Amino acid sequence: MNGLPHADWAHLIPHAGAMCLIDEVLAWDETTIHARSASHRRADNPLRSDGTLRALHLCEYAAQAMAVHGGLVARAAGAAAAPGFLVSLRAVELHVARIDDLPGALDVYAECASGGGGWQCTFRVEHAGVLLASGRAAVLAAPTCVSTNPQT
């Protein structure tokens, strides 16, 4: 599927307000997503520290794209996505020190496979076709809480 505005999927993820870093979904299918964001240029970006947004925060952009992807895939299947926790980042490569000074939008790509109670994803973030960051992420589905007390 292609071209989804923020309002179409924002309710599918827990991130809200300025902390929702993704602006739009350009394309997605069962295993991949291509999202775009210009939030790195906003002065109110909650990840800024001392007026700077460091490249390490690109991992959060990727994680949010993965969350959006999970929500879209679940919705397409007639379900709601289970909450998940980012449990590891591996083989992360950062090719710049900061991103707040980049003039254009960021393109965020992720490819995810589910299994074993979670998802394994590879990601990359680009600016104007130049690779800024890449890596792998593991997301673990939140455990379902079941009461063993018959009175609850």
C-alpha positions as CSV (number, residue, x, y, z in Angstrom):
1,M,0.0,0.0,0.0
2,N,1.2,3.5,-0.6
3,G,0.9,7.1,0.7
4,L,-0.6,7.2,4.1
5,P,-0.9,10.6,5.9
6,H,-0.1,10.8,9.6
7,A,-3.8,10.9,10.6
8,D,-4.4,7.5,9.0
9,W,-2.0,5.6,11.3
10,A,-1.0,7.8,14.3
11,H,-3.6,6.1,16.5
12,L,-1.9,2.8,15.9
13,I,1.2,3.6,17.9
14,P,1.8,4.8,21.5
15,H,3.9,7.9,20.4
16,A,2.0,11.2,20.5
17,G,2.5,14.9,20.1
18,A,6.1,16.0,19.4
19,M,7.3,12.5,20.3
20,C,5.7,11.0,17.2
21,L,8.7,11.6,15.0
22,I,7.3,10.0,11.7
23,D,5.4,12.4,9.5
24,E,4.1,10.1,6.7
25,V,4.2,6.6,5.3
26,L,5.2,6.6,1.7
27,A,4.9,2.8,1.1
28,W,4.5,-0.4,3.0
29,D,3.7,-4.1,2.5
30,E,3.7,-7.2,4.7
31,T,7.4,-7.0,5.5
32,T,8.7,-3.5,4.6
33,I,7.9,0.2,5.3
34,H,9.2,3.4,3.9
35,A,8.4,6.4,6.1
36,R,9.5,10.0,5.9
37,S,10.0,12.7,8.6
38,A,11.1,16.3,8.8
39,S,10.8,16.3,12.6
40,H,14.6,16.4,13.0
41,R,14.4,20.1,12.0
42,R,11.8,21.1,14.6
43,A,13.0,23.1,17.6
44,D,10.5,21.2,19.8
45,N,11.9,17.8,19.0
46,P,11.9,16.1,22.4
47,L,15.1,14.2,21.7
48,R,17.2,17.4,21.3
49,S,19.9,18.0,23.9
50,D,21.6,21.4,24.1
51,G,20.0,22.4,20.9
52,T,21.4,19.4,19.1
53,L,19.9,16.2,17.7
54,R,22.5,13.5,17.5
55,A,22.7,10.7,14.9
56,L,22.1,8.1,17.6
57,H,18.5,9.3,17.7
58,L,18.0,7.8,14.2
59,C,17.5,4.5,16.0
60,E,14.3,6.0,17.5
61,Y,13.1,7.1,14.1
62,A,13.6,3.5,12.9
63,A,11.9,2.0,15.9
64,Q,8.9,4.3,15.4
65,A,8.7,3.3,11.7
66,M,8.7,-0.4,12.9
67,A,5.9,0.4,15.3
68,V,3.9,2.0,12.5
69,H,4.6,-1.0,10.3
70,G,3.4,-3.4,13.0
71,G,0.2,-1.4,13.5
72,L,-0.5,-1.3,9.7
73,V,0.1,-5.0,9.3
74,A,-2.1,-5.9,12.2
75,R,-4.9,-3.6,11.0
76,A,-4.7,-5.1,7.5
77,A,-5.3,-8.5,9.2
78,G,-8.3,-7.2,11.1
79,A,-6.5,-7.1,14.5
80,A,-4.6,-4.7,16.7
81,A,-0.9,-4.9,17.1
82,A,0.4,-6.2,20.4
83,P,2.5,-3.7,22.3
84,G,6.2,-4.3,21.9
85,F,9.5,-3.4,23.5
86,L,12.7,-2.6,21.7
87,V,15.1,-5.0,23.4
88,S,18.2,-4.7,21.3
89,L,20.0,-2.8,18.6
90,R,22.9,-4.5,16.8
91,A,25.3,-3.7,14.1
92,V,24.3,0.0,14.2
93,E,26.4,2.2,12.0
94,L,26.2,6.0,12.2
95,H,27.7,7.9,9.3
96,V,27.1,11.4,10.7
97,A,27.4,13.0,14.2
98,R,24.2,15.1,14.2
99,I,21.0,15.4,12.1
100,D,19.4,18.7,13.2
101,D,21.4,20.6,10.6
102,L,20.1,18.5,7.6
103,P,17.8,20.6,5.4
104,G,15.5,18.0,3.9
105,A,13.4,15.1,5.0
106,L,14.7,11.8,6.4
107,D,13.7,8.6,4.7
108,V,13.3,5.7,7.1
109,Y,13.3,2.1,5.7
110,A,12.7,-1.1,7.7
111,E,12.2,-4.7,6.8
112,C,10.7,-6.9,9.5
113,A,10.1,-10.6,10.1
114,S,8.0,-11.9,12.9
115,G,8.4,-15.0,14.9
116,G,9.1,-16.3,18.4
117,G,6.9,-13.6,20.2
118,G,8.6,-10.7,18.5
119,W,10.1,-9.1,15.4
120,Q,13.6,-8.9,13.9
121,C,14.1,-5.8,11.7
122,T,16.8,-4.3,9.6
123,F,16.7,-0.6,9.1
124,R,18.4,2.3,7.3
125,V,17.8,6.0,7.4
126,E,18.8,8.2,4.5
127,H,18.9,11.9,3.7
128,A,18.8,13.0,0.1
129,G,19.9,9.4,-0.9
130,V,22.9,9.4,1.5
131,L,23.0,6.7,4.1
132,L,23.0,8.2,7.7
133,A,22.4,5.1,9.8
134,S,21.7,1.4,9.5
135,G,21.4,-1.6,11.8
136,R,19.2,-4.3,13.2
137,A,16.6,-4.2,15.9
138,A,14.8,-6.8,18.0
139,V,11.3,-6.1,19.3
140,L,9.7,-8.4,21.9
141,A,5.9,-8.6,22.2
142,A,4.7,-7.5,25.6
143,P,3.5,-10.4,27.8
144,T,-0.3,-10.7,28.2
145,C,-1.3,-10.2,31.8
146,V,-3.7,-12.9,32.9
147,S,-5.2,-12.9,36.4
148,T,-5.1,-16.1,38.3
149,N,-7.4,-14.7,40.9
150,P,-11.0,-16.0,40.1
151,Q,-12.5,-12.9,41.7
152,T,-10.9,-10.4,39.3
